Amino acid sequence: MNPIKALATYIEDQLNTSRKATKREVVIKEANRNRSSSSKSLLPSTNKTVIYRSDELPKYSKIFDITDRLSLDNSLKESYVILQSKDNESNLYIVCEESKAGLKVDNDYLQIKKRCVDQGFKVKRLFTTKNIIDITNSNFVSSVSKLKQQDEGVYHQLFDSILKKAVDKGTSDVILSVSNNKARVLMRIKGKVKFDTELPVEKARSLASVAYTSLAESGAKEPTYNERKPQDGIINRVINGTDVTVRLATVPAHPNGFDMTMRIMPLGTAQKEQALTTLGYDELQNNLIDFATTIPVGVFLIAGVTGSGKTTTLGTLIRKILRESNGATRVLTIEDPPEHRIDGATQIPVVRANKDSEETSPFNAAMRASLRSDPDVLMPGEIRDSESAKLLVDATLSGHQVYTTVHAPSMFDILVRLRELGVESSVIGSSSFISCLIYQSLVRKVCPHCAVNYYEYKKSQNKDSPMQATLTRLESTFEEKDLKNIKFRNESGCDKCDFEGISGREVIAEVCVPDRQMKNLFMEGRDEEAIQYYRECGGKFIVDHGKDKLLSGIVDIRDLEEKVGRIDMSDISLNELLKKFDNSKKKAPTSTLAGKKRSEAEVVEIKR
């Protein structure tokens, strides 16, 4: 080759190499400029944008953490973070680590998204680096620590202020009811749930979380708070110088909320001994119960719904036993937890957890231990499972007096409940097992200062009033001379009753001390015959006790029938029920007469 031509070729090759290098440098510099001027770029072979700077994340008001209903496991928190939009709290951003963008199917993301959508949120997916996810999570942990250090005390004060108001008002339960866009504090006073105040939703959620994680006793709860599942706990506070125990129970509420119910139990001072008649029992019931407490061996069973005063009645009986024995009777109680202090009794506090099995239940363990502690009288607060029912049988048949409660809808349904818990009919009917059966409820009392008598109330109702049917029912049930004693609560109330028309609540009940004949019926499972025998002996049912209070002007028929049902239909037969409500039967006389005439005409025709 010509030397000059070879030199020219060499120079051309060098120039081309230089141009390619320069072009490559320009592309790299341009890419770097783009990255520095904007934190977003497209992933290779995808259309998914990645965020490289934390300040490029959308503005958010909250990061969902372990204490929230959309909490992530620690393993997921390494690759995902859930942000709540600051502009719209119903919108969430699920921010994924950038490597997840290359997956054809991201099952973890799909599960997280489903949980969010099920809770009523709208979801947008974003991608970022692992560093930014770590930074975002660490910032949240830091902010939570600051909240615990600086603001937790604020929620303690808020809790105490709500609790103080509840105690001052004589509230039995406080309910924190939280939904996606509303949070209310409700209080059950004199048996009725009343609205108290409204809280910002996030404040209410934080209050519930702090109450459970910070205020609740550590041995009486799960390690973490989760509003998406039922949880229980016990809180002990001092209000107005008095020890107050609060029993927490939470349940999730669809689609995006929960209820936290707080049962209030003042324990600071022992309650004064009350007579059963003060609670609302009549003289006959009081005498029967007094007799039953003298039976040396047997179980005293009280049934009723939650909040019906069963524990108060139990406490009254135990105080009476201690007083009459001058403290010589050894009484052990097992309570979940103790609701009232009983001087002279050893009160064993236990907390049942949802996860406890019957064998590992601390309540059942305490019952076993108490049987080895030489008691004369045992008071397990409630029999609720087959193991505690078995222990009840062991305690009773080993020669103890036992006082306890069960959940059953009537006095004789206690037998059904015991059988359901595994107690044999042969045991139920044995001579030394049942000493007394009681079913009780609490009914509101009309204010004696402003109650309206029957005739005044009747005059105030027009012909179209829905109360006309009730008034007619009263007139058909009672004689004219009795109607004058019936009272209705004054809806406006007066200053004596806080303008509620109600002065409090008291017991309506049914009491049975079974004899040998009735126990034989129990043993044979002939409960209906036992009920009939009780009735023939003159026994009163709860509706009868309620009628007595109605005719004494103590209760309003509306409040009574709310507890016992219609007073004219407590023992109605199916035949009578159908006759009463089948309107077509009311035209039957005309049709029957016509049929009779046709029949006579046919007879005449046949004779012809």
C-alpha positions as CSV (number, residue, x, y, z in Angstrom):
1,M,0.0,0.0,0.0
2,N,1.1,3.6,-0.7
3,P,2.6,5.0,2.5
4,I,0.7,8.2,2.1
5,K,-2.6,6.3,1.6
6,A,-1.9,4.1,4.7
7,L,-1.2,7.2,6.8
8,A,-4.5,8.8,5.7
9,T,-6.5,5.5,6.6
10,Y,-4.8,5.5,10.1
11,I,-5.7,9.1,10.8
12,E,-9.4,8.5,9.7
13,D,-9.7,5.5,12.1
14,Q,-8.3,7.6,15.0
15,L,-10.8,10.3,14.3
16,N,-13.7,7.9,14.2
17,T,-12.7,6.4,17.6
18,S,-12.4,9.9,19.1
19,R,-15.8,10.9,17.8
20,K,-17.5,7.7,19.4
21,A,-15.8,8.4,22.8
22,T,-16.9,12.0,22.7
23,K,-20.4,11.0,21.8
24,R,-20.5,8.4,24.7
25,E,-19.2,11.1,27.1
26,V,-22.0,13.5,26.0
27,V,-24.7,10.8,26.6
28,I,-23.3,10.0,30.0
29,K,-23.1,13.7,31.0
30,E,-26.6,14.3,29.7
31,A,-27.9,11.4,31.7
32,N,-26.2,12.7,34.8
33,R,-27.7,16.1,34.2
34,N,-31.2,14.6,33.9
35,R,-30.8,12.7,37.1
36,S,-29.6,15.7,39.0
37,S,-32.3,18.0,37.7
38,S,-35.0,15.4,38.1
39,S,-35.2,12.5,40.5
40,K,-37.5,10.4,38.3
41,S,-36.3,8.1,35.5
42,L,-37.8,5.2,33.6
43,L,-36.7,1.7,34.5
44,P,-35.2,-0.3,31.6
45,S,-37.8,-2.3,29.7
46,T,-40.7,-0.8,31.8
47,N,-42.9,2.2,31.8
48,K,-42.7,2.5,35.7
49,T,-41.3,5.7,37.1
50,V,-38.8,5.5,40.1
51,I,-38.5,8.2,42.7
52,Y,-34.9,8.8,43.7
53,R,-35.3,11.6,46.2
54,S,-37.5,11.6,49.4
55,D,-38.7,15.2,48.8
56,E,-40.2,13.9,45.5
57,L,-42.6,11.6,47.4
58,P,-46.2,12.8,47.4
59,K,-47.2,14.9,50.4
60,Y,-48.6,12.6,53.0
61,S,-50.2,13.0,56.5
62,K,-49.4,9.6,57.9
63,I,-47.3,6.4,57.6
64,F,-49.2,3.3,58.6
65,D,-47.2,1.4,61.2
66,I,-47.4,-1.8,63.3
67,T,-50.1,-0.2,65.6
68,D,-52.4,0.6,62.7
69,R,-55.1,-1.4,61.0
70,L,-53.0,-1.6,57.8
71,S,-49.8,-2.5,59.6
72,L,-47.0,-4.2,57.6
73,D,-44.8,-7.1,58.9
74,N,-41.2,-6.2,59.4
75,S,-40.2,-8.3,56.4
76,L,-42.6,-6.3,54.2
77,K,-41.4,-2.9,55.7
78,E,-38.0,-3.5,54.0
79,S,-39.7,-3.3,50.6
80,Y,-42.9,-1.3,51.0
81,V,-44.3,1.7,52.8
82,I,-48.0,2.9,52.9
83,L,-48.5,6.6,52.9
84,Q,-51.8,8.4,53.5
85,S,-52.4,11.4,51.1
86,K,-52.3,14.8,52.9
87,D,-54.9,16.2,50.4
88,N,-57.4,13.3,50.7
89,E,-57.3,10.9,53.6
90,S,-59.2,8.3,51.5
91,N,-56.2,8.0,49.1
92,L,-53.2,5.8,49.9
93,Y,-49.8,5.5,48.2
94,I,-48.2,2.0,48.3
95,V,-44.6,2.8,47.7
96,C,-42.6,-0.3,46.5
97,E,-38.9,-0.9,46.3
98,E,-37.7,-0.4,42.7
99,S,-36.7,-4.1,42.2
100,K,-40.4,-5.0,42.5
101,A,-41.1,-3.2,39.2
102,G,-39.4,-6.0,37.3
103,L,-41.7,-8.6,38.7
104,K,-44.5,-9.9,36.4
105,V,-46.7,-10.5,39.5
106,D,-46.0,-8.9,42.9
107,N,-48.1,-11.0,45.3
108,D,-47.0,-9.0,48.3
109,Y,-48.2,-5.8,46.7
110,L,-51.5,-7.4,45.6
111,Q,-52.2,-8.5,49.2
112,I,-51.4,-5.1,50.6
113,K,-53.5,-3.4,48.0
114,K,-56.5,-5.8,48.8
115,R,-56.3,-4.9,52.5
116,C,-56.3,-1.2,51.7
117,V,-59.2,-1.5,49.2
118,D,-61.2,-3.6,51.7
119,Q,-60.8,-0.8,54.2
120,G,-62.4,1.6,51.7
121,F,-59.2,3.3,50.4
122,K,-58.2,4.2,46.9
123,V,-54.7,3.1,46.0
124,K,-51.9,4.4,43.8
125,R,-48.7,2.4,43.3
126,L,-45.3,4.1,43.3
127,F,-41.6,3.0,43.1
128,T,-38.5,4.2,44.9
129,T,-35.2,3.0,46.1
130,K,-34.6,0.9,49.2
131,N,-32.7,3.8,50.8
132,I,-35.7,6.1,50.6
133,I,-38.0,3.4,52.0
134,D,-35.6,2.9,54.9
135,I,-35.3,6.7,55.5
136,T,-39.1,7.1,55.4
137,N,-39.6,4.3,57.9
138,S,-36.8,5.6,60.2
139,N,-38.3,9.1,60.1
140,F,-41.6,7.6,61.3
141,V,-40.0,5.6,64.1
142,S,-38.3,8.8,65.2
143,S,-41.6,10.7,65.1
144,V,-43.3,7.9,67.1
145,S,-40.6,8.2,69.7
146,K,-41.2,11.9,70.0
147,L,-44.9,11.3,70.2
148,K,-44.3,8.9,73.1
149,Q,-42.0,11.3,74.9
150,Q,-43.9,14.5,74.3
151,D,-47.6,13.7,73.5
152,E,-48.4,10.4,75.2
153,G,-49.0,12.4,78.4
154,V,-51.6,14.4,76.5
155,Y,-53.5,11.2,75.7
156,H,-53.3,10.1,79.3
157,Q,-54.9,13.4,80.4
158,L,-57.6,13.0,77.7
159,F,-58.3,9.5,78.9
160,D,-58.5,10.5,82.5
161,S,-60.8,13.5,81.7
162,I,-63.2,11.2,79.8
163,L,-63.1,8.7,82.7
164,K,-63.6,11.4,85.3
165,K,-66.7,12.7,83.5
166,A,-68.0,9.2,83.2
167,V,-67.5,8.4,86.9
168,D,-69.2,11.8,87.9
169,K,-72.2,10.9,85.8
170,G,-72.6,7.4,87.1
171,T,-71.7,5.9,83.8
172,S,-71.4,2.1,83.5
173,D,-69.7,1.9,80.1
174,V,-67.8,4.4,77.9
175,I,-67.8,3.5,74.1
176,L,-65.2,5.0,71.8
177,S,-66.8,4.5,68.3
178,V,-64.5,5.2,65.4
179,S,-65.4,5.0,61.7
180,N,-63.5,6.3,58.6
181,N,-64.7,9.8,59.0
182,K,-66.2,10.2,62.5
183,A,-65.2,9.4,66.1
184,R,-67.7,9.6,68.9
185,V,-67.6,9.1,72.7
186,L,-70.8,7.5,74.0
187,M,-71.7,6.8,77.6
188,R,-74.2,4.3,79.0
189,I,-76.1,6.0,81.8
190,K,-79.0,4.4,83.6
191,G,-79.1,1.7,80.9
192,K,-79.3,4.1,78.0
193,V,-76.5,4.9,75.6
194,K,-76.0,8.7,75.2
195,F,-73.8,10.8,72.9
196,D,-71.2,12.7,74.9
197,T,-68.7,14.3,72.5
198,E,-67.0,14.0,69.1
199,L,-63.2,13.7,68.5
200,P,-61.1,14.1,65.4
201,V,-60.7,10.6,63.9
202,E,-56.9,10.4,64.2
203,K,-57.0,11.7,67.7
204,A,-59.5,9.0,68.7
205,R,-57.3,6.3,67.0
206,S,-54.2,7.6,68.9
207,L,-56.2,7.7,72.1
208,A,-57.3,4.0,71.7
209,S,-53.7,3.0,70.8
210,V,-52.2,4.8,73.8
211,A,-54.9,3.4,76.1
212,Y,-54.1,-0.1,75.1
213,T,-50.4,0.0,74.6
214,S,-49.4,2.4,77.4
215,L,-52.2,2.4,80.1
216,A,-53.4,-1.2,80.0
217,E,-51.7,-3.7,82.4
218,S,-49.0,-5.6,80.7
219,G,-50.0,-9.0,81.9
220,A,-53.6,-8.5,80.8
221,K,-53.2,-7.8,77.1
222,E,-51.5,-8.8,73.9
223,P,-48.0,-7.3,73.1
224,T,-49.3,-4.9,70.4
225,Y,-52.6,-3.1,69.7
226,N,-54.4,-4.0,66.5
227,E,-57.8,-2.3,65.9
228,R,-58.5,-4.9,63.2
229,K,-59.2,-7.7,65.7
230,P,-60.9,-8.1,69.0
231,Q,-58.7,-7.4,72.0
232,D,-59.1,-7.1,75.8
233,G,-57.3,-5.3,78.5
234,I,-57.4,-3.9,82.1
235,I,-56.6,-0.3,83.1
236,N,-56.2,0.8,86.7
237,R,-56.5,4.6,87.3
238,V,-57.1,6.9,90.3
239,I,-60.0,9.3,89.7
240,N,-61.2,11.8,92.4
241,G,-58.9,9.9,94.9
242,T,-60.7,6.6,94.1
243,D,-59.2,3.5,92.5
244,V,-61.1,2.8,89.3
245,T,-60.6,-0.3,87.1
246,V,-61.6,-0.1,83.5
247,R,-62.1,-3.3,81.5
248,L,-61.4,-2.7,77.7
249,A,-62.9,-4.7,74.9
250,T,-62.3,-3.7,71.2
251,V,-64.0,-5.0,68.1
252,P,-63.4,-4.1,64.5
253,A,-66.2,-2.3,62.6
254,H,-66.8,-2.4,58.8
255,P,-65.5,-0.9,56.7
256,N,-62.7,1.1,58.4
257,G,-63.3,1.5,62.1
258,F,-63.6,-0.1,65.5
259,D,-65.4,0.2,68.9
260,M,-63.5,0.3,72.1
261,T,-65.9,-0.4,75.1
262,M,-64.7,0.5,78.6
263,R,-66.6,-1.0,81.5
264,I,-66.1,1.2,84.6
265,M,-65.7,-0.4,88.0
266,P,-64.9,1.9,91.0
267,L,-62.9,-0.1,93.5
268,G,-61.5,2.5,95.8
269,T,-63.8,2.0,98.8
270,A,-65.8,-1.0,99.8
271,Q,-69.5,-0.7,99.0
272,K,-71.8,-0.5,101.9
273,E,-73.9,-3.6,102.6
274,Q,-77.3,-3.2,101.0
275,A,-80.5,-5.2,101.5
276,L,-81.8,-7.2,98.6
277,T,-85.0,-5.2,98.8
278,T,-83.0,-2.0,98.2
279,L,-81.8,-3.5,94.9
280,G,-85.4,-4.2,93.9
281,Y,-86.2,-7.7,95.1
282,D,-89.6,-8.1,96.8
283,E,-90.2,-9.5,100.2
284,L,-91.0,-13.0,99.1
285,Q,-87.9,-13.2,96.9
286,N,-85.8,-11.8,99.7
287,N,-87.1,-14.4,102.1
288,L,-86.4,-17.2,99.6
289,I,-82.9,-16.0,99.0
290,D,-82.2,-15.7,102.8
291,F,-83.3,-19.3,103.2
292,A,-81.2,-20.5,100.3
293,T,-78.0,-19.0,101.9
294,T,-78.5,-21.2,105.0
295,I,-78.2,-24.4,102.9
296,P,-74.7,-25.5,103.8
297,V,-73.8,-27.2,100.4
298,G,-74.9,-26.2,96.9
299,V,-74.5,-23.8,94.1
300,F,-76.3,-20.4,94.0
301,L,-76.7,-19.5,90.3
302,I,-77.6,-16.0,89.1
303,A,-78.3,-15.5,85.4
304,G,-78.8,-12.3,83.4
305,V,-77.4,-10.4,80.4
306,T,-74.3,-8.3,80.6
307,G,-74.9,-5.2,82.7
308,S,-77.9,-6.7,84.6
309,G,-76.4,-6.2,88.1
310,K,-75.5,-9.9,88.7
311,T,-72.1,-9.0,90.3
312,T,-73.8,-6.4,92.6
313,T,-76.2,-9.1,93.8
314,L,-73.4,-11.6,94.4
315,G,-71.5,-9.0,96.3
316,T,-74.5,-8.2,98.4
317,L,-75.0,-11.9,99.3
318,I,-71.3,-12.4,100.2
319,R,-71.2,-9.3,102.4
320,K,-74.3,-10.6,104.2
321,I,-72.6,-14.0,104.8
322,L,-69.5,-12.3,106.2
323,R,-71.5,-10.0,108.5
324,E,-73.6,-12.8,109.9
325,S,-70.6,-15.0,110.6
326,N,-68.6,-12.1,112.2
327,G,-65.8,-12.8,109.7
328,A,-65.5,-16.4,110.7
329,T,-66.4,-17.6,107.2
330,R,-63.5,-17.9,104.8
331,V,-64.6,-16.5,101.4
332,L,-62.6,-16.7,98.2
333,T,-63.7,-14.9,95.0
334,I,-62.2,-15.4,91.5
335,E,-63.1,-12.4,89.4
336,D,-62.2,-11.1,85.9
337,P,-61.4,-8.6,87.3
338,P,-62.9,-7.6,90.8
339,E,-65.7,-5.1,90.2
340,H,-66.3,-4.1,93.8
341,R,-64.2,-4.4,97.0
342,I,-65.5,-6.8,99.5
343,D,-64.0,-6.4,103.0
344,G,-63.3,-9.7,104.6
345,A,-63.1,-11.7,101.4
346,T,-59.9,-12.8,99.5
347,Q,-60.5,-11.5,96.0
348,I,-58.3,-13.2,93.4
349,P,-58.0,-11.0,90.3
350,V,-57.6,-12.8,86.9
351,V,-57.7,-11.7,83.3
352,R,-59.0,-14.1,80.6
353,A,-57.5,-13.5,77.2
354,N,-59.1,-14.4,73.9
355,K,-56.2,-16.8,73.1
356,D,-56.6,-18.8,76.4
357,S,-57.7,-22.4,76.0
358,E,-59.9,-23.9,78.7
359,E,-56.9,-25.8,80.1
360,T,-54.6,-22.7,80.2
361,S,-57.2,-20.2,81.3
362,P,-56.0,-18.2,84.4
363,F,-59.6,-18.2,85.7
364,N,-59.7,-22.0,85.7
365,A,-56.2,-22.2,87.2
366,A,-57.4,-19.8,90.0
367,M,-60.4,-22.0,90.6
368,R,-58.3,-25.1,91.0
369,A,-55.9,-23.2,93.4
370,S,-58.8,-21.9,95.5
371,L,-60.2,-25.4,96.1
372,R,-56.8,-26.2,97.7
373,S,-57.0,-23.0,99.9
374,D,-59.5,-24.2,102.4
375,P,-62.5,-22.0,101.5
376,D,-65.9,-22.2,103.2
377,V,-67.5,-20.2,100.4
378,L,-66.3,-19.9,96.9
379,M,-67.4,-17.2,94.4
380,P,-66.2,-17.7,90.9
381,G,-67.4,-14.6,89.0
382,E,-68.8,-16.5,85.9
383,I,-69.0,-20.0,84.6
384,R,-68.5,-19.7,80.8
385,D,-66.8,-22.9,79.6
386,S,-66.9,-26.7,80.2
387,E,-63.7,-26.7,82.3
388,S,-65.0,-24.0,84.7
389,A,-68.3,-25.9,84.8
390,K,-66.5,-29.1,85.7
391,L,-64.6,-27.2,88.5
392,L,-68.0,-25.8,89.7
393,V,-69.3,-29.4,90.0
394,D,-66.1,-30.5,91.9
395,A,-66.3,-27.5,94.2
396,T,-70.0,-28.1,95.0
397,L,-70.0,-31.8,95.4
398,S,-66.9,-31.7,97.6
399,G,-69.0,-29.9,100.2
400,H,-68.7,-26.1,99.5
401,Q,-71.2,-23.3,99.2
402,V,-70.6,-21.7,95.7
403,Y,-72.0,-18.5,94.4
404,T,-71.6,-17.7,90.7
405,T,-73.2,-16.4,87.5
406,V,-74.0,-17.7,84.0
407,H,-75.3,-16.2,80.9
408,A,-78.9,-17.5,80.3
409,P,-82.1,-15.9,79.1
410,S,-84.3,-17.1,82.0
411,M,-84.2,-18.8,85.4
412,F,-84.9,-22.3,84.0
413,D,-82.7,-21.8,81.0
414,I,-79.8,-22.0,83.5
415,L,-80.4,-25.7,83.4
416,V,-80.0,-25.7,79.6
417,R,-76.9,-23.7,79.8
418,L,-75.3,-26.1,82.4
419,R,-76.1,-29.1,80.2
420,E,-74.6,-27.2,77.2
421,L,-71.4,-26.8,79.3
422,G,-71.2,-30.5,80.0
423,V,-73.0,-30.9,83.4
424,E,-75.0,-34.1,83.4
425,S,-78.7,-34.0,84.3
426,S,-78.0,-36.5,87.1
427,V,-75.7,-33.9,88.7
428,I,-78.1,-31.0,88.1
429,G,-80.9,-32.9,89.9
430,S,-78.8,-34.3,92.7
431,S,-79.9,-33.3,96.2
432,S,-76.7,-31.3,97.0
433,F,-76.1,-29.4,93.8
434,I,-78.5,-26.5,93.2
435,S,-79.5,-24.5,96.2
436,C,-81.1,-21.5,94.3
437,L,-81.8,-20.2,90.8
438,I,-82.2,-16.5,90.0
439,Y,-82.7,-14.6,86.8
440,Q,-82.6,-10.8,87.0
441,S,-82.6,-7.7,84.9
442,L,-82.4,-4.0,85.5
443,V,-85.4,-1.7,84.6
444,R,-85.5,2.1,84.7
445,K,-87.5,3.7,87.4
446,V,-89.7,6.7,86.7
447,C,-88.9,9.9,88.5
448,P,-91.5,10.2,91.4
449,H,-91.4,14.0,91.2
450,C,-92.5,14.4,87.6
451,A,-94.0,11.1,86.5
452,V,-97.4,11.4,84.7
453,N,-100.3,9.3,85.9
454,Y,-102.3,7.0,83.6
455,Y,-105.3,9.2,83.0
456,E,-103.3,12.4,82.4
457,Y,-101.1,10.5,80.0
458,K,-104.1,9.1,78.1
459,K,-105.6,12.6,77.7
460,S,-102.3,13.8,76.1
461,Q,-102.3,11.1,73.4
462,N,-104.3,11.7,70.2
463,K,-106.2,9.0,68.4
464,D,-103.4,8.3,65.9
465,S,-100.7,8.0,68.6
466,P,-98.7,4.8,68.5
467,M,-99.2,4.5,72.2
468,Q,-103.0,3.9,71.8
469,A,-102.3,0.1,71.4
470,T,-100.3,0.1,74.6
471,L,-103.1,2.0,76.5
472,T,-105.7,-0.5,75.1
473,R,-103.4,-3.4,76.3
474,L,-103.2,-1.9,79.8
475,E,-107.0,-1.6,80.0
476,S,-107.6,-5.1,78.9
477,T,-104.9,-6.5,81.3
478,F,-105.7,-4.6,84.5
479,E,-108.9,-3.6,86.3
480,E,-110.0,0.0,86.4
481,K,-109.0,0.4,90.0
482,D,-105.4,-0.5,89.2
483,L,-105.0,1.8,86.3
484,K,-104.8,4.9,88.5
485,N,-101.6,3.7,90.0
486,I,-99.8,3.3,86.7
487,K,-97.2,6.0,85.9
488,F,-95.4,7.1,82.7
489,R,-92.1,8.9,82.7
490,N,-92.2,12.6,81.9
491,E,-90.1,13.0,78.7
492,S,-89.2,16.6,79.7
493,G,-88.2,15.5,83.2
494,C,-87.5,17.9,86.1
495,D,-84.5,19.3,88.0
496,K,-84.7,16.3,90.4
497,C,-84.0,13.8,87.7
498,D,-81.6,15.9,85.5
499,F,-84.6,16.4,83.1
500,E,-84.5,12.8,82.0
501,G,-87.7,11.5,83.7
502,I,-85.7,8.6,85.2
503,S,-84.5,8.3,88.7
504,G,-82.3,5.2,88.3
505,R,-82.7,1.5,87.8
506,E,-83.6,-1.5,90.0
507,V,-83.9,-5.3,89.8
508,I,-86.8,-7.3,88.4
509,A,-86.3,-11.0,89.0
510,E,-87.5,-14.5,89.3
511,V,-86.2,-16.7,92.2
512,C,-86.6,-20.5,92.8
513,V,-85.3,-22.7,95.6
514,P,-86.0,-26.1,94.2
515,D,-87.4,-28.9,96.3
516,R,-86.9,-32.7,96.0
517,Q,-89.8,-33.0,93.5
518,M,-88.5,-30.3,91.2
519,K,-84.9,-31.7,91.4
520,N,-86.3,-35.1,90.3
521,L,-87.7,-33.4,87.2
522,F,-84.3,-31.7,86.6
523,M,-82.7,-35.1,86.8
524,E,-85.0,-36.6,84.2
525,G,-84.6,-33.5,81.9
526,R,-88.3,-32.6,82.3
527,D,-87.7,-28.9,82.4
528,E,-91.2,-27.9,81.1
529,E,-92.9,-29.9,83.8
530,A,-90.6,-28.2,86.4
531,I,-91.7,-24.8,85.1
532,Q,-95.4,-25.9,85.3
533,Y,-94.8,-27.2,88.9
534,Y,-93.2,-23.9,89.8
535,R,-96.2,-22.0,88.4
536,E,-98.7,-24.3,90.3
537,C,-96.8,-23.6,93.5
538,G,-97.4,-19.9,93.1
539,G,-93.9,-19.0,91.8
540,K,-93.4,-15.6,90.3
541,F,-91.8,-15.1,86.9
542,I,-89.9,-11.9,86.0
543,V,-92.9,-10.5,84.1
544,D,-95.0,-10.9,87.2
545,H,-92.4,-9.0,89.3
546,G,-92.4,-6.4,86.6
547,K,-96.2,-6.1,86.7
548,D,-96.1,-5.5,90.4
549,K,-93.7,-2.6,89.9
550,L,-95.9,-1.3,87.1
551,L,-98.9,-1.3,89.4
552,S,-96.9,0.4,92.1
553,G,-96.1,3.3,89.8
554,I,-92.3,2.5,89.9
555,V,-91.7,1.6,86.2
556,D,-93.1,2.8,82.8
557,I,-94.7,0.0,80.8
558,R,-92.5,0.9,77.8
559,D,-89.3,0.3,79.9
560,L,-90.8,-2.8,81.4
561,E,-91.8,-4.4,78.0
562,E,-88.3,-3.5,76.7
563,K,-87.0,-6.0,79.2
564,V,-89.7,-8.7,79.4
565,G,-91.7,-8.4,76.2
566,R,-95.4,-7.7,76.0
567,I,-97.0,-8.2,79.4
568,D,-100.1,-9.8,78.0
569,M,-98.2,-12.4,76.0
570,S,-95.6,-13.9,78.3
571,D,-97.3,-17.3,78.4
572,I,-99.6,-17.2,75.4
573,S,-100.2,-20.4,73.4
574,L,-99.6,-20.7,69.7
575,N,-103.3,-21.2,69.1
576,E,-104.1,-18.0,71.1
577,L,-101.4,-16.1,69.3
578,L,-102.7,-17.0,65.8
579,K,-106.3,-16.1,66.8
580,K,-105.0,-12.8,68.2
581,F,-103.2,-11.7,65.0
582,D,-104.9,-13.5,62.1
583,N,-107.2,-10.7,60.8
584,S,-108.8,-13.1,58.3
585,K,-110.3,-15.0,61.3
586,K,-112.2,-11.9,62.4
587,K,-114.5,-12.3,59.4
588,A,-115.1,-15.9,60.1
589,P,-118.5,-15.6,61.8
590,T,-120.2,-14.4,58.6
591,S,-118.6,-17.1,56.5
592,T,-119.4,-19.8,59.0
593,L,-123.0,-18.7,59.2
594,A,-123.3,-18.7,55.4
595,G,-121.8,-22.2,55.4
596,K,-124.2,-23.3,58.0
597,K,-127.2,-22.0,56.0
598,R,-126.0,-23.8,52.9
599,S,-125.6,-27.0,54.8
600,E,-129.2,-26.8,56.1
601,A,-130.5,-26.1,52.6
602,E,-128.6,-29.2,51.3
603,V,-130.2,-31.3,54.1
604,V,-133.7,-30.1,53.1
605,E,-132.9,-30.9,49.4
606,I,-131.8,-34.4,50.4
607,K,-135.0,-35.0,52.4
608,R,-137.1,-34.0,49.4
